[in-house]
Amino acid sequence: MGRTRRRRPKKLRRKLLTIRQRLGMSQTQMAKSLDLAVHYSAVSNYELGTREPDLLTILKYAELAGVSTDVLIDDKRKL
């Protein structure tokens, strides 16, 4: 039995960057707002698409932006 690869949202990284920029935050400020226990570089990795945030982090991004999580995850929906 093989596992099929999960489809990843292609526009998520751009949406996360847009949210941070609209809030006027640095990556360090965003990491603190998201209650990330890791270095600000996690935010950079999310925005570059080299790393994908976990579900709780996506939920926090959505709350900060005042949108639902499906707006962030669904490539067909605009921010």
PDB file of N, CA, C and O in Angstrom:
ATOM      1  N   MET A   1       0.825  -1.182   0.000  1.00  0.00           N
ATOM      2  CA  MET A   1       0.000   0.000   0.000  1.00  0.00           C
ATOM      3  C   MET A   1       0.869   1.245   0.000  1.00  0.00           C
ATOM      4  O   MET A   1       1.740   1.403   0.856  1.00  0.00           O
ATOM      5  N   GLY A   2       0.644   2.088  -0.916  1.00  0.00           N
ATOM      6  CA  GLY A   2       1.395   3.329  -0.987  1.00  0.00           C
ATOM      7  C   GLY A   2       0.605   4.479  -0.420  1.00  0.00           C
ATOM      8  O   GLY A   2      -0.622   4.437  -0.329  1.00  0.00           O
ATOM      9  N   ARG A   3       1.316   5.480  -0.049  1.00  0.00           N
ATOM     10  CA  ARG A   3       0.658   6.682   0.460  1.00  0.00           C
ATOM     11  C   ARG A   3       0.671   7.733  -0.629  1.00  0.00           C
ATOM     12  O   ARG A   3       1.684   7.933  -1.299  1.00  0.00           O
ATOM     13  N   THR A   4      -0.441   8.397  -0.802  1.00  0.00           N
ATOM     14  CA  THR A   4      -0.485   9.487  -1.767  1.00  0.00           C
ATOM     15  C   THR A   4      -0.001  10.761  -1.085  1.00  0.00           C
ATOM     16  O   THR A   4      -0.217  10.970   0.109  1.00  0.00           O
ATOM     17  N   ARG A   5       0.642  11.583  -1.852  1.00  0.00           N
ATOM     18  CA  ARG A   5       1.150  12.845  -1.310  1.00  0.00           C
ATOM     19  C   ARG A   5       0.007  13.809  -1.075  1.00  0.00           C
ATOM     20  O   ARG A   5      -0.936  13.889  -1.863  1.00  0.00           O
ATOM     21  N   ARG A   6       0.107  14.524   0.001  1.00  0.00           N
ATOM     22  CA  ARG A   6      -0.892  15.521   0.354  1.00  0.00           C
ATOM     23  C   ARG A   6      -0.702  16.754  -0.528  1.00  0.00           C
ATOM     24  O   ARG A   6       0.420  17.208  -0.749  1.00  0.00           O
ATOM     25  N   ARG A   7      -1.806  17.280  -1.021  1.00  0.00           N
ATOM     26  CA  ARG A   7      -1.721  18.512  -1.808  1.00  0.00           C
ATOM     27  C   ARG A   7      -1.429  19.675  -0.870  1.00  0.00           C
ATOM     28  O   ARG A   7      -2.107  19.855   0.142  1.00  0.00           O
ATOM     29  N   ARG A   8      -0.426  20.452  -1.210  1.00  0.00           N
ATOM     30  CA  ARG A   8      -0.064  21.610  -0.387  1.00  0.00           C
ATOM     31  C   ARG A   8      -0.586  22.877  -1.049  1.00  0.00           C
ATOM     32  O   ARG A   8      -0.532  23.015  -2.271  1.00  0.00           O
ATOM     33  N   PRO A   9      -1.088  23.798  -0.239  1.00  0.00           N
ATOM     34  CA  PRO A   9      -1.541  25.070  -0.804  1.00  0.00           C
ATOM     35  C   PRO A   9      -0.363  25.833  -1.405  1.00  0.00           C
ATOM     36  O   PRO A   9       0.643  26.058  -0.733  1.00  0.00           O
ATOM     37  N   LYS A  10      -0.487  26.222  -2.650  1.00  0.00           N
ATOM     38  CA  LYS A  10       0.614  26.898  -3.337  1.00  0.00           C
ATOM     39  C   LYS A  10       0.700  28.379  -2.990  1.00  0.00           C
ATOM     40  O   LYS A  10       1.774  28.976  -3.070  1.00  0.00           O
ATOM     41  N   LYS A  11      -0.419  28.969  -2.607  1.00  0.00           N
ATOM     42  CA  LYS A  11      -0.442  30.405  -2.337  1.00  0.00           C
ATOM     43  C   LYS A  11      -0.342  30.739  -0.846  1.00  0.00           C
ATOM     44  O   LYS A  11      -0.377  31.911  -0.470  1.00  0.00           O
ATOM     45  N   LEU A  12      -0.220  29.727  -0.006  1.00  0.00           N
ATOM     46  CA  LEU A  12      -0.193  29.959   1.438  1.00  0.00           C
ATOM     47  C   LEU A  12       0.956  30.877   1.838  1.00  0.00           C
ATOM     48  O   LEU A  12       0.754  31.813   2.612  1.00  0.00           O
ATOM     49  N   ARG A  13       2.148  30.626   1.326  1.00  0.00           N
ATOM     50  CA  ARG A  13       3.306  31.431   1.729  1.00  0.00           C
ATOM     51  C   ARG A  13       3.105  32.905   1.415  1.00  0.00           C
ATOM     52  O   ARG A  13       3.475  33.771   2.208  1.00  0.00           O
ATOM     53  N   ARG A  14       2.519  33.190   0.257  1.00  0.00           N
ATOM     54  CA  ARG A  14       2.282  34.578  -0.150  1.00  0.00           C
ATOM     55  C   ARG A  14       1.224  35.230   0.746  1.00  0.00           C
ATOM     56  O   ARG A  14       1.334  36.403   1.102  1.00  0.00           O
ATOM     57  N   LYS A  15       0.209  34.459   1.100  1.00  0.00           N
ATOM     58  CA  LYS A  15      -0.843  34.988   1.972  1.00  0.00           C
ATOM     59  C   LYS A  15      -0.296  35.296   3.365  1.00  0.00           C
ATOM     60  O   LYS A  15      -0.665  36.304   3.968  1.00  0.00           O
ATOM     61  N   LEU A  16       0.575  34.439   3.875  1.00  0.00           N
ATOM     62  CA  LEU A  16       1.157  34.677   5.201  1.00  0.00           C
ATOM     63  C   LEU A  16       2.034  35.924   5.201  1.00  0.00           C
ATOM     64  O   LEU A  16       2.020  36.698   6.158  1.00  0.00           O
ATOM     65  N   LEU A  17       2.792  36.115   4.132  1.00  0.00           N
ATOM     66  CA  LEU A  17       3.611  37.317   3.990  1.00  0.00           C
ATOM     67  C   LEU A  17       2.721  38.558   3.923  1.00  0.00           C
ATOM     68  O   LEU A  17       3.018  39.570   4.558  1.00  0.00           O
ATOM     69  N   THR A  18       1.651  38.486   3.169  1.00  0.00           N
ATOM     70  CA  THR A  18       0.724  39.612   3.028  1.00  0.00           C
ATOM     71  C   THR A  18       0.100  39.982   4.372  1.00  0.00           C
ATOM     72  O   THR A  18      -0.030  41.162   4.698  1.00  0.00           O
ATOM     73  N   ILE A  19      -0.281  38.980   5.141  1.00  0.00           N
ATOM     74  CA  ILE A  19      -0.867  39.239   6.460  1.00  0.00           C
ATOM     75  C   ILE A  19       0.125  40.004   7.337  1.00  0.00           C
ATOM     76  O   ILE A  19      -0.230  41.008   7.954  1.00  0.00           O
ATOM     77  N   ARG A  20       1.354  39.528   7.389  1.00  0.00           N
ATOM     78  CA  ARG A  20       2.365  40.195   8.225  1.00  0.00           C
ATOM     79  C   ARG A  20       2.593  41.632   7.767  1.00  0.00           C
ATOM     80  O   ARG A  20       2.687  42.545   8.587  1.00  0.00           O
ATOM     81  N   GLN A  21       2.681  41.824   6.460  1.00  0.00           N
ATOM     82  CA  GLN A  21       2.922  43.170   5.931  1.00  0.00           C
ATOM     83  C   GLN A  21       1.738  44.093   6.210  1.00  0.00           C
ATOM     84  O   GLN A  21       1.935  45.258   6.556  1.00  0.00           O
ATOM     85  N   ARG A  22       0.519  43.593   6.066  1.00  0.00           N
ATOM     86  CA  ARG A  22      -0.666  44.414   6.339  1.00  0.00           C
ATOM     87  C   ARG A  22      -0.749  44.812   7.807  1.00  0.00           C
ATOM     88  O   ARG A  22      -1.248  45.886   8.143  1.00  0.00           O
ATOM     89  N   LEU A  23      -0.252  43.933   8.682  1.00  0.00           N
ATOM     90  CA  LEU A  23      -0.252  44.239  10.106  1.00  0.00           C
ATOM     91  C   LEU A  23       0.923  45.135  10.489  1.00  0.00           C
ATOM     92  O   LEU A  23       0.998  45.622  11.618  1.00  0.00           O
ATOM     93  N   GLY A  24       1.839  45.349   9.547  1.00  0.00           N
ATOM     94  CA  GLY A  24       2.994  46.210   9.791  1.00  0.00           C
ATOM     95  C   GLY A  24       3.968  45.632  10.804  1.00  0.00           C
ATOM     96  O   GLY A  24       4.582  46.369  11.576  1.00  0.00           O
ATOM     97  N   MET A  25       4.107  44.328  10.798  1.00  0.00           N
ATOM     98  CA  MET A  25       4.976  43.657  11.771  1.00  0.00           C
ATOM     99  C   MET A  25       6.248  43.150  11.131  1.00  0.00           C
ATOM    100  O   MET A  25       6.281  42.812   9.948  1.00  0.00           O
ATOM    101  N   SER A  26       7.298  43.104  11.939  1.00  0.00           N
ATOM    102  CA  SER A  26       8.522  42.438  11.517  1.00  0.00           C
ATOM    103  C   SER A  26       8.314  40.933  11.724  1.00  0.00           C
ATOM    104  O   SER A  26       7.325  40.509  12.322  1.00  0.00           O
ATOM    105  N   GLN A  27       9.246  40.150  11.229  1.00  0.00           N
ATOM    106  CA  GLN A  27       9.136  38.700  11.423  1.00  0.00           C
ATOM    107  C   GLN A  27       9.247  38.345  12.907  1.00  0.00           C
ATOM    108  O   GLN A  27       8.592  37.413  13.373  1.00  0.00           O
ATOM    109  N   THR A  28      10.059  39.072  13.635  1.00  0.00           N
ATOM    110  CA  THR A  28      10.198  38.837  15.074  1.00  0.00           C
ATOM    111  C   THR A  28       8.890  39.153  15.798  1.00  0.00           C
ATOM    112  O   THR A  28       8.449  38.387  16.655  1.00  0.00           O
ATOM    113  N   GLN A  29       8.276  40.277  15.453  1.00  0.00           N
ATOM    114  CA  GLN A  29       7.004  40.653  16.067  1.00  0.00           C
ATOM    115  C   GLN A  29       5.920  39.633  15.743  1.00  0.00           C
ATOM    116  O   GLN A  29       5.100  39.294  16.597  1.00  0.00           O
ATOM    117  N   MET A  30       5.922  39.146  14.503  1.00  0.00           N
ATOM    118  CA  MET A  30       4.927  38.158  14.098  1.00  0.00           C
ATOM    119  C   MET A  30       5.121  36.860  14.866  1.00  0.00           C
ATOM    120  O   MET A  30       4.147  36.249  15.305  1.00  0.00           O
ATOM    121  N   ALA A  31       6.361  36.434  15.031  1.00  0.00           N
ATOM    122  CA  ALA A  31       6.642  35.209  15.784  1.00  0.00           C
ATOM    123  C   ALA A  31       6.113  35.329  17.216  1.00  0.00           C
ATOM    124  O   ALA A  31       5.565  34.372  17.763  1.00  0.00           O
ATOM    125  N   LYS A  32       6.282  36.513  17.821  1.00  0.00           N
ATOM    126  CA  LYS A  32       5.772  36.731  19.178  1.00  0.00           C
ATOM    127  C   LYS A  32       4.250  36.738  19.191  1.00  0.00           C
ATOM    128  O   LYS A  32       3.642  36.187  20.109  1.00  0.00           O
ATOM    129  N   SER A  33       3.625  37.351  18.193  1.00  0.00           N
ATOM    130  CA  SER A  33       2.169  37.394  18.112  1.00  0.00           C
ATOM    131  C   SER A  33       1.567  36.008  17.916  1.00  0.00           C
ATOM    132  O   SER A  33       0.457  35.731  18.371  1.00  0.00           O
ATOM    133  N   LEU A  34       2.307  35.145  17.240  1.00  0.00           N
ATOM    134  CA  LEU A  34       1.849  33.780  16.991  1.00  0.00           C
ATOM    135  C   LEU A  34       2.184  32.849  18.152  1.00  0.00           C
ATOM    136  O   LEU A  34       1.848  31.665  18.123  1.00  0.00           O
ATOM    137  N   ASP A  35       2.846  33.388  19.171  1.00  0.00           N
ATOM    138  CA  ASP A  35       3.287  32.586  20.324  1.00  0.00           C
ATOM    139  C   ASP A  35       4.183  31.430  19.898  1.00  0.00           C
ATOM    140  O   ASP A  35       4.103  30.335  20.456  1.00  0.00           O
ATOM    141  N   LEU A  36       5.033  31.680  18.909  1.00  0.00           N
ATOM    142  CA  LEU A  36       5.949  30.640  18.450  1.00  0.00           C
ATOM    143  C   LEU A  36       7.083  30.504  19.455  1.00  0.00           C
ATOM    144  O   LEU A  36       7.690  31.496  19.859  1.00  0.00           O
ATOM    145  N   ALA A  37       7.358  29.289  19.848  1.00  0.00           N
ATOM    146  CA  ALA A  37       8.430  29.038  20.804  1.00  0.00           C
ATOM    147  C   ALA A  37       9.778  28.944  20.102  1.00  0.00           C
ATOM    148  O   ALA A  37      10.806  28.699  20.734  1.00  0.00           O
ATOM    149  N   VAL A  38       9.761  29.138  18.807  1.00  0.00           N
ATOM    150  CA  VAL A  38      10.985  29.035  18.021  1.00  0.00           C
ATOM    151  C   VAL A  38      11.441  30.412  17.578  1.00  0.00           C
ATOM    152  O   VAL A  38      10.754  31.406  17.818  1.00  0.00           O
ATOM    153  N   HIS A  39      12.557  30.474  16.952  1.00  0.00           N
ATOM    154  CA  HIS A  39      13.152  31.707  16.469  1.00  0.00           C
ATOM    155  C   HIS A  39      12.290  32.327  15.366  1.00  0.00           C
ATOM    156  O   HIS A  39      11.497  31.634  14.729  1.00  0.00           O
ATOM    157  N   TYR A  40      12.449  33.623  15.146  1.00  0.00           N
ATOM    158  CA  TYR A  40      11.693  34.323  14.101  1.00  0.00           C
ATOM    159  C   TYR A  40      11.915  33.711  12.729  1.00  0.00           C
ATOM    160  O   TYR A  40      11.122  33.943  11.817  1.00  0.00           O
ATOM    161  N   SER A  41      12.972  32.938  12.567  1.00  0.00           N
ATOM    162  CA  SER A  41      13.261  32.340  11.262  1.00  0.00           C
ATOM    163  C   SER A  41      12.146  31.403  10.821  1.00  0.00           C
ATOM    164  O   SER A  41      12.018  31.116   9.631  1.00  0.00           O
ATOM    165  N   ALA A  42      11.336  30.921  11.765  1.00  0.00           N
ATOM    166  CA  ALA A  42      10.194  30.080  11.385  1.00  0.00           C
ATOM    167  C   ALA A  42       9.246  30.875  10.497  1.00  0.00           C
ATOM    168  O   ALA A  42       8.740  30.354   9.503  1.00  0.00           O
ATOM    169  N   VAL A  43       9.006  32.133  10.850  1.00  0.00           N
ATOM    170  CA  VAL A  43       8.136  32.995  10.039  1.00  0.00           C
ATOM    171  C   VAL A  43       8.746  33.178   8.655  1.00  0.00           C
ATOM    172  O   VAL A  43       8.034  33.123   7.652  1.00  0.00           O
ATOM    173  N   SER A  44      10.033  33.391   8.592  1.00  0.00           N
ATOM    174  CA  SER A  44      10.728  33.523   7.318  1.00  0.00           C
ATOM    175  C   SER A  44      10.559  32.258   6.479  1.00  0.00           C
ATOM    176  O   SER A  44      10.281  32.331   5.282  1.00  0.00           O
ATOM    177  N   ASN A  45      10.726  31.106   7.111  1.00  0.00           N
ATOM    178  CA  ASN A  45      10.570  29.836   6.388  1.00  0.00           C
ATOM    179  C   ASN A  45       9.152  29.635   5.873  1.00  0.00           C
ATOM    180  O   ASN A  45       8.957  29.087   4.788  1.00  0.00           O
ATOM    181  N   TYR A  46       8.151  30.078   6.650  1.00  0.00           N
ATOM    182  CA  TYR A  46       6.761  29.989   6.179  1.00  0.00           C
ATOM    183  C   TYR A  46       6.572  30.857   4.946  1.00  0.00           C
ATOM    184  O   TYR A  46       5.941  30.441   3.974  1.00  0.00           O
ATOM    185  N   GLU A  47       7.123  32.068   4.992  1.00  0.00           N
ATOM    186  CA  GLU A  47       6.942  33.020   3.895  1.00  0.00           C
ATOM    187  C   GLU A  47       7.725  32.624   2.650  1.00  0.00           C
ATOM    188  O   GLU A  47       7.327  32.960   1.535  1.00  0.00           O
ATOM    189  N   LEU A  48       8.825  31.919   2.830  1.00  0.00           N
ATOM    190  CA  LEU A  48       9.618  31.443   1.690  1.00  0.00           C
ATOM    191  C   LEU A  48       9.084  30.128   1.124  1.00  0.00           C
ATOM    192  O   LEU A  48       9.446  29.725   0.019  1.00  0.00           O
ATOM    193  N   GLY A  49       8.225  29.470   1.888  1.00  0.00           N
ATOM    194  CA  GLY A  49       7.673  28.199   1.446  1.00  0.00           C
ATOM    195  C   GLY A  49       8.574  27.008   1.698  1.00  0.00           C
ATOM    196  O   GLY A  49       8.316  25.914   1.196  1.00  0.00           O
ATOM    197  N   THR A  50       9.643  27.213   2.482  1.00  0.00           N
ATOM    198  CA  THR A  50      10.539  26.098   2.786  1.00  0.00           C
ATOM    199  C   THR A  50      10.012  25.255   3.938  1.00  0.00           C
ATOM    200  O   THR A  50      10.455  24.126   4.151  1.00  0.00           O
ATOM    201  N   ARG A  51       9.066  25.815   4.673  1.00  0.00           N
ATOM    202  CA  ARG A  51       8.446  25.115   5.781  1.00  0.00           C
ATOM    203  C   ARG A  51       6.978  25.488   5.834  1.00  0.00           C
ATOM    204  O   ARG A  51       6.612  26.618   5.512  1.00  0.00           O
ATOM    205  N   GLU A  52       6.133  24.549   6.237  1.00  0.00           N
ATOM    206  CA  GLU A  52       4.705  24.818   6.314  1.00  0.00           C
ATOM    207  C   GLU A  52       4.285  24.890   7.778  1.00  0.00           C
ATOM    208  O   GLU A  52       4.654  24.019   8.567  1.00  0.00           O
ATOM    209  N   PRO A  53       3.514  25.922   8.158  1.00  0.00           N
ATOM    210  CA  PRO A  53       3.097  26.027   9.556  1.00  0.00           C
ATOM    211  C   PRO A  53       2.126  24.907   9.939  1.00  0.00           C
ATOM    212  O   PRO A  53       1.404  24.377   9.094  1.00  0.00           O
ATOM    213  N   ASP A  54       2.124  24.562  11.223  1.00  0.00           N
ATOM    214  CA  ASP A  54       1.169  23.561  11.680  1.00  0.00           C
ATOM    215  C   ASP A  54      -0.226  24.186  11.745  1.00  0.00           C
ATOM    216  O   ASP A  54      -0.385  25.393  11.561  1.00  0.00           O
ATOM    217  N   LEU A  55      -1.214  23.365  12.004  1.00  0.00           N
ATOM    218  CA  LEU A  55      -2.601  23.810  11.978  1.00  0.00           C
ATOM    219  C   LEU A  55      -2.882  24.910  12.999  1.00  0.00           C
ATOM    220  O   LEU A  55      -3.606  25.859  12.698  1.00  0.00           O
ATOM    221  N   LEU A  56      -2.328  24.798  14.186  1.00  0.00           N
ATOM    222  CA  LEU A  56      -2.561  25.822  15.207  1.00  0.00           C
ATOM    223  C   LEU A  56      -1.967  27.169  14.808  1.00  0.00           C
ATOM    224  O   LEU A  56      -2.542  28.216  15.103  1.00  0.00           O
ATOM    225  N   THR A  57      -0.828  27.144  14.144  1.00  0.00           N
ATOM    226  CA  THR A  57      -0.210  28.388  13.683  1.00  0.00           C
ATOM    227  C   THR A  57      -1.039  29.010  12.569  1.00  0.00           C
ATOM    228  O   THR A  57      -1.204  30.229  12.526  1.00  0.00           O
ATOM    229  N   ILE A  58      -1.561  28.187  11.670  1.00  0.00           N
ATOM    230  CA  ILE A  58      -2.447  28.704  10.609  1.00  0.00           C
ATOM    231  C   ILE A  58      -3.676  29.342  11.236  1.00  0.00           C
ATOM    232  O   ILE A  58      -4.130  30.395  10.787  1.00  0.00           O
ATOM    233  N   LEU A  59      -4.213  28.714  12.268  1.00  0.00           N
ATOM    234  CA  LEU A  59      -5.378  29.267  12.962  1.00  0.00           C
ATOM    235  C   LEU A  59      -5.047  30.629  13.577  1.00  0.00           C
ATOM    236  O   LEU A  59      -5.865  31.546  13.512  1.00  0.00           O
ATOM    237  N   LYS A  60      -3.869  30.771  14.169  1.00  0.00           N
ATOM    238  CA  LYS A  60      -3.457  32.052  14.758  1.00  0.00           C
ATOM    239  C   LYS A  60      -3.281  33.124  13.689  1.00  0.00           C
ATOM    240  O   LYS A  60      -3.673  34.273  13.891  1.00  0.00           O
ATOM    241  N   TYR A  61      -2.694  32.753  12.553  1.00  0.00           N
ATOM    242  CA  TYR A  61      -2.580  33.698  11.433  1.00  0.00           C
ATOM    243  C   TYR A  61      -3.972  34.177  11.021  1.00  0.00           C
ATOM    244  O   TYR A  61      -4.191  35.373  10.828  1.00  0.00           O
ATOM    245  N   ALA A  62      -4.901  33.245  10.891  1.00  0.00           N
ATOM    246  CA  ALA A  62      -6.265  33.596  10.472  1.00  0.00           C
ATOM    247  C   ALA A  62      -6.919  34.535  11.481  1.00  0.00           C
ATOM    248  O   ALA A  62      -7.587  35.494  11.096  1.00  0.00           O
ATOM    249  N   GLU A  63      -6.729  34.263  12.767  1.00  0.00           N
ATOM    250  CA  GLU A  63      -7.305  35.128  13.801  1.00  0.00           C
ATOM    251  C   GLU A  63      -6.713  36.531  13.747  1.00  0.00           C
ATOM    252  O   GLU A  63      -7.440  37.517  13.869  1.00  0.00           O
ATOM    253  N   LEU A  64      -5.398  36.626  13.566  1.00  0.00           N
ATOM    254  CA  LEU A  64      -4.751  37.941  13.472  1.00  0.00           C
ATOM    255  C   LEU A  64      -5.250  38.724  12.259  1.00  0.00           C
ATOM    256  O   LEU A  64      -5.406  39.944  12.316  1.00  0.00           O
ATOM    257  N   ALA A  65      -5.497  38.005  11.158  1.00  0.00           N
ATOM    258  CA  ALA A  65      -5.928  38.657   9.920  1.00  0.00           C
ATOM    259  C   ALA A  65      -7.437  38.891   9.877  1.00  0.00           C
ATOM    260  O   ALA A  65      -7.924  39.647   9.036  1.00  0.00           O
ATOM    261  N   GLY A  66      -8.180  38.246  10.780  1.00  0.00           N
ATOM    262  CA  GLY A  66      -9.632  38.395  10.785  1.00  0.00           C
ATOM    263  C   GLY A  66     -10.301  37.650   9.638  1.00  0.00           C
ATOM    264  O   GLY A  66     -11.326  38.089   9.117  1.00  0.00           O
ATOM    265  N   VAL A  67      -9.719  36.527   9.252  1.00  0.00           N
ATOM    266  CA  VAL A  67     -10.286  35.704   8.181  1.00  0.00           C
ATOM    267  C   VAL A  67     -10.432  34.267   8.684  1.00  0.00           C
ATOM    268  O   VAL A  67      -9.900  33.914   9.737  1.00  0.00           O
ATOM    269  N   SER A  68     -11.151  33.451   7.931  1.00  0.00           N
ATOM    270  CA  SER A  68     -11.260  32.043   8.297  1.00  0.00           C
ATOM    271  C   SER A  68     -10.072  31.272   7.717  1.00  0.00           C
ATOM    272  O   SER A  68      -9.431  31.720   6.767  1.00  0.00           O
ATOM    273  N   THR A  69      -9.798  30.133   8.290  1.00  0.00           N
ATOM    274  CA  THR A  69      -8.650  29.345   7.854  1.00  0.00           C
ATOM    275  C   THR A  69      -8.774  28.884   6.415  1.00  0.00           C
ATOM    276  O   THR A  69      -7.765  28.720   5.730  1.00  0.00           O
ATOM    277  N   ASP A  70      -9.999  28.672   5.946  1.00  0.00           N
ATOM    278  CA  ASP A  70     -10.146  28.211   4.566  1.00  0.00           C
ATOM    279  C   ASP A  70      -9.667  29.253   3.561  1.00  0.00           C
ATOM    280  O   ASP A  70      -9.256  28.897   2.457  1.00  0.00           O
ATOM    281  N   VAL A  71      -9.713  30.522   3.920  1.00  0.00           N
ATOM    282  CA  VAL A  71      -9.184  31.573   3.042  1.00  0.00           C
ATOM    283  C   VAL A  71      -7.677  31.394   2.866  1.00  0.00           C
ATOM    284  O   VAL A  71      -7.143  31.615   1.780  1.00  0.00           O
ATOM    285  N   LEU A  72      -7.002  30.995   3.931  1.00  0.00           N
ATOM    286  CA  LEU A  72      -5.556  30.804   3.852  1.00  0.00           C
ATOM    287  C   LEU A  72      -5.191  29.528   3.100  1.00  0.00           C
ATOM    288  O   LEU A  72      -4.238  29.511   2.320  1.00  0.00           O
ATOM    289  N   ILE A  73      -5.938  28.480   3.334  1.00  0.00           N
ATOM    290  CA  ILE A  73      -5.579  27.169   2.809  1.00  0.00           C
ATOM    291  C   ILE A  73      -6.030  26.955   1.366  1.00  0.00           C
ATOM    292  O   ILE A  73      -5.333  26.309   0.585  1.00  0.00           O
ATOM    293  N   ASP A  74      -7.183  27.491   1.017  1.00  0.00           N
ATOM    294  CA  ASP A  74      -7.744  27.268  -0.326  1.00  0.00           C
ATOM    295  C   ASP A  74      -7.135  28.260  -1.326  1.00  0.00           C
ATOM    296  O   ASP A  74      -7.334  29.470  -1.217  1.00  0.00           O
ATOM    297  N   ASP A  75      -6.397  27.728  -2.292  1.00  0.00           N
ATOM    298  CA  ASP A  75      -5.750  28.575  -3.301  1.00  0.00           C
ATOM    299  C   ASP A  75      -6.744  29.351  -4.170  1.00  0.00           C
ATOM    300  O   ASP A  75      -6.375  30.347  -4.792  1.00  0.00           O
ATOM    301  N   LYS A  76      -7.983  28.905  -4.214  1.00  0.00           N
ATOM    302  CA  LYS A  76      -8.986  29.575  -5.054  1.00  0.00           C
ATOM    303  C   LYS A  76      -9.557  30.821  -4.379  1.00  0.00           C
ATOM    304  O   LYS A  76     -10.160  31.667  -5.040  1.00  0.00           O
ATOM    305  N   ARG A  77      -9.368  30.931  -3.071  1.00  0.00           N
ATOM    306  CA  ARG A  77      -9.910  32.069  -2.330  1.00  0.00           C
ATOM    307  C   ARG A  77      -8.854  33.138  -2.156  1.00  0.00           C
ATOM    308  O   ARG A  77      -7.692  32.843  -1.878  1.00  0.00           O
ATOM    309  N   LYS A  78      -9.262  34.366  -2.321  1.00  0.00           N
ATOM    310  CA  LYS A  78      -8.343  35.501  -2.177  1.00  0.00           C
ATOM    311  C   LYS A  78      -8.373  36.018  -0.754  1.00  0.00           C
ATOM    312  O   LYS A  78      -9.382  35.922  -0.055  1.00  0.00           O
ATOM    313  N   LEU A  79      -7.248  36.566  -0.344  1.00  0.00           N
ATOM    314  CA  LEU A  79      -7.103  37.103   1.005  1.00  0.00           C
ATOM    315  C   LEU A  79      -7.762  38.457   1.110  1.00  0.00           C
ATOM    316  O   LEU A  79      -7.745  39.071   2.176  1.00  0.00           O
TER     317      LEU A  79
END
